[in-house]
Amino acid sequence: MQQVNALRDETSSFPCREDTLASHRRAVERVITSARERLCEPISLHDMSRVAYLSTFHFNRVFHQITGLPPAKFISAMRLDEAKRLLLNTNRSITDICFEVGYNSLSTFTRRFTQRVGLGPREFRYLAERITPVSVESLCAHYSELTERAALSPSVEGFVDFARACEGPIFVGLFRTQIPQSRPVGGALLASPGAFRIGYVPDGIYHLLAAALPRLADTLGYLLPDSASLLVGTGKGPVIVREGRASERFVISLRPMSLTDPPLLVSLPFLLANSLK
């Protein structure tokens, strides 16, 4: 009888946990939406916890659990993502953009942008002026050839899974951090969901991310992907490479990007080529 009661109590707690998780997700989404509207202003942990209606300590833990990042790092990624948008869609100076996204120092902004995006602000804007839709198709074909060469002695292998066919290219990147920032240490390009192989990378601990873009008519969509049409996925757990090989194969399931996913800061497909050379 005690076992039956214990099982009933355990079963009845499932909806409670699901409700709590849904409540936490809504709280985090409120904070992200609020922060997006005031990126030019300082946003403290206390400010965010008030929007979430949670204690500061509890909010910090919940935010990290939902997004995979501490609040400050997530907001920083949002600022740089907005800076990318302003660089491509306006003629404002880099100094003006720096202040508009909440930085007080141009040198700090330039350093962070370069570290996280993989290109400096000026290079990023210049790239958009140089690349054409035709050259993007040519680049993708070239990357596919490089991917095949690199896969002759792969360090990491796996499978990108999605129920339907994808219209545009699928980029698989191997990163040193849990979010796609800076230059990937290795990568592959796929025309459709399926097996991927990443060529030799040094021994270490990495993280896999896949991003599927729709077929685009202009290059801005590659440099600044629209989250509404972007499919993303991550490998479960870290990728441990020892003696030039990962000990297991990884499955990455693609899904629509959500509000609580960190912005895709890296500039695909252009940075991926550097990791395949």
Secondary structure, 3 states (H helix, E strand, C coil): CHHHHHHHHHHHHHHHHHHHHHHHHHHHHHHHHHHHCCCCCCCCHHHHHHHHCCCHHHHHHHHHHHHCCCHHHHHHHHHHHHHHHHHHHCCCCHHHHHHHCCCCCHHHHHHHHHHHHCCCHHHHHHHHHHCCHHHHHHHHHHHHHHHHHHCCCCCEEEEEECCCCCCCCEEEEEECCCCCCCCCCEEEEECCCEEEEECCCCCEEEEEEEEECCCCCCCHHHHCCCCCCCEEEECCCCEEEECCEECCCEEEECEECCCCCCCCCCCCCHHHHHHHC
